[in-house]
Amino acid sequence: MDSYLKIKDWALEDRPREKLLSKGIPSLSDAELIAVLIGSGSRNETAVELSKRLLGSVSNNLNELGKLSIKDLMKFKGIGEVKAISIVAALELGKRRKMSEIIEKKQINSSNDVYELFVSTLGDLPHEEFWILFLNRSNRIIHQMKLSQGGVSGTIIDIRIVLKHAIEKLASGIILCHNHPSGNIKPSQNDIEITKNLRDASRIFEMSVLDHLIVCDGKYFSFADEGMLG
């Protein structure tokens, strides 16, 4: 049975928890932060070394790390299910924190504002998700919601559900946002039809579809910017 190198057995300079307490959390590298999460390495490497190996596999890019599933993480020797879950949960909390901070003060003035709001949530997903923003007359966010989740190639959108929530929130504006896991930001014919149908239906209730964004990691497509809202 393998024996594991626990934090208390490391050399003092290799103990990220002690470093965090003495120098503050900004002093820790990404690998050291992950090492704190997983707690132990294996017989042949410390948790820091394991974390460096893990990060090295994604070119030290945390966004790419966020794309790995629990099963992907468990392929690394020394990372079992519990450690993999800890890593995935921590990265998800980071995404949610960023989104919460933005929403608290967010007035939407451009397509880039919408992109900045959603890129951390949608940019690295392996499946498609469809989100809706509801805005007041000042273009401030009233509420956001995930409307649907699908596979790699698409999701199903019910316009009646969108309008129901918009009416309940007394929204004046609606912004649609979804991702394309393929990395292709060009809207599909279905994307175009959904936007047109929701635009036409919302006008009956004196609401406006202000934009529809297709988000990928590092880029986006805006219906409003391309003059496709009519």
N, C-alpha and C positions, 0 to 999 in steps of 0.2 A: 504493500500500500504506500502511495506517495506521501511524503511529508511535505508540509508547506511552510514557506518562510513567512512568518507573521510580522506585522509591523514592529512589534517590540523586539524582534530578533535582528532587525536591520541595523546597520551602522547609523549613528546619529544623523549624519548628513543625508541619509536616504529616507528619513522619516517625514513624509509630507504632513502628517497631522501635527507634529511638533513644530514644523516650519510654519504651518498655518497659524498656530497659536502665538508663536513668537514674532513672526514678521507680517502676519496678515494674509488674507486669501489672495490678494493680487500678486504676491510673491511666488505663488505656485504655478508651474507650467501646466499645460493641458494634460500631459501625461501624469503629472503628480495629482491633479484633481481626479482623474480617472482611477488612479491607484487608491485614493482615499475611498472611492466608491466600492471598489472590489475587495479591498482589505488585505488580500494575500496573493502571493504568486504561486509558483510551483517549486519543486525540489531544485530546479536548475536556474530559476530566475525570480527576482523580486517582483512585486506588483508594479513597481515603476518600470522595470524592464519589459514586463508583459504589456503594460500600457503603451510604451514607446513602440513596441512591435505592432500592436493593434493600430495605433495612429499611423505608423509607417505604411501600413497596407492601404491607407486611403490618402497618401501623400500629405499627412498631417492636416487634413482639411476636415473640420468638425461638421460642415454641411454634408460631406460625403459619408462621414461616420453615422450621421443621422439617418442615412438611407439603409443602413444595415438592419436586418431583422434579427430577432432573437436567435433564430436558427443560424443565420450568417455568423453572428458573434460566437456561437458555440462551436464553430469550426476551428477556433483558435485554441490550441492546447493551453489549458490553465483557466479557461473561461467556461464555467458550467451554466446551467439554467439560471440560478440565483444571481450570479454576477452579470449575466447578459440582461436580465430583467432590470437590475439596478442601473445599468448604463442607459438602456432604452428609456426608463422612467425619468432619469435625470435630464436627458436631452429633451424629452417631451415637456418637462416643467420649464426648461429654458425657453422653448417656443411659446408656451402659454403666457409666461411672464412678459415676454416682449410684446405679445399681442395685447395684453391687459394694459400695459403702460401706454401703448399707442392709443388705444380706444378711449382712455380716460380724458384725453385732451384733443381728440382728433376732430378736426373739421376738414372735410374733403374738398380740396381745391383743384385737384388734377388727377389724372390717371396714375401718376407716379405715387401719389398718396395712397391709393388703393393697393398698388403693387407692394409698397413698403409694408403695408398692413398684413398682407397675406403671404408674402414670399417665404417667411420662416415656417409657415404652416403647410403651404402647398408645394413649395418649390422642389422638395426632394421626395415627395410621396411616390411609391411604386404603383399606386392606383389612382383613379380619378375621384375627386370630390367637388361638389357644387355648393358654394356658399352665397348667402344673400346679405347685403347691408341695407338697413332701413334708415333713412335720414329725415330730419325735420326740414323746415323751410330755410334754415340757415346752413344747410348741408352738414350739420353735425350728426354724428352717428347716434341713433336711438337704440339700435339693437343689431346684433349680428347672429346668424344662425347657419348651421350646416344643414342644407336641404336634403342632400342625398350623397351616397357613396356607392361607387360602382367598381368595375374592373379596370383593366388597362385601357380599354377602348371607349368607355363611356359610362354615363349615368342616366337615370330616368328623372325627368323634371315634371312636376304637376303644377301647372300655373295657378290652379285654384288654391292650392296650399300657400303659394307665395302671396297671393292677394288676400287670403284670409289673415295671415300674419301681419301684412302691411296695414290692413284696416284696423286690426286690434291694436297696433302700435301707433295709429294715427300718423302714419308716415306720409311724407310728401314726395320723397324720392326713393328710388330703388336702384341698387347697383348689384349686378351679378358678377360672380367671379368663380372660375374653375380652373383646374390645371390639366395639362396634357402630359402624362408621364413619358410619352414618346420624345418630348423635347421639341416637337413641331408646334409653333405658336399659331399657325394658320387656322382660322376657324373652319369647322366642318359645315356642311349644309345643315345638319341638325342644330348646330350652335346658332346659325343665322336664323333659322326658323323659330327656335325658342325665343330668341331676342325679339324678333318681330312680333310674335304672338303675345308675349308679355307686354311689350310696348303698347300694342293696340288695346289689349284688355285693361291695362292700368289707366288709360286715358278716360275710360268710363267713370272711374272713381277719382278723377282729377289728380292722378299721380303721374310721375314721370320716371321712365327708365333712363337714368343719367349715364350709365355706362355698362359695359360687359367686358371684363378682362379675362384673358386666357393667360395664365401664369406658368412659366417654366423656371427652372433654376437659372437666374441671371438675366432673364429677358421676359417680355410680356407683349401682348397684343391688346389694344384698346379699340373697341367699336366706336367710341366717341371720337377719339383722335383720328380715326380713319374715315369719319363722316358716314358711318353706317347705321345711325339711329333714325335718320329721316326726320 
